[in-house]
Amino acid sequence: LWILAGMVPWFYMSEMINQGTGAILKYRYLVTKMKFPVSTIPSFVILAKLLIHLLIIILMTIIFLMTGHFPGIYILQLPIYLMLMALFFTCWSLFAAMLSAMSRDFKNLVQAFVTPIFWLSGIMYDASSIDAGWVKKIMLFNPVNYFATGYRNTFIYNVWIWEEKVQFICFMIMLILMISVAIWTYKRTVREIPDIL
């Protein structure tokens, strides 16, 4: 159950990392054939994958119920994690999709890093049990680790989102950074994208 609680958000995040990166290339006809706001294209992928993710969450909740591990009132914080995850990976998708439209090599680079991200993100192990202090500090700034831990806090440990203040602050720093980078990349590349595609 512990691994399941970490794997469920990973399925959504890995889809967002991979398919979000190629969103503009996939829907290039919207950019080249008509005047369509490029910034909304990554949201197609987000919403499609979010519906699938919600079905997987329902299935996971049923499995937890069958094994006698219902999260109780803590499940009320799940929409907060979902909203934060969707927001972060929408920004990631906008940033990465713009770069991959400019250079196909960027998409290949991202796909090459998905497996290392999985193994370095505390999906299969508890990142808080790492002895090296500097590694723990780095893991605090890892959004994938934040959501895997958040799902475990909801379904297993019964910990509220505000009880993990340091993790939340570190994630918010990463979220603000991701929003800033996505906006900057969008403004720098949006005019060139139709010509390049």
Order of alpha helices (4+ residues) and beta strands (2+ residues): alpha-alpha-alpha-alpha-alpha-alpha-alpha-alpha-alpha-alpha
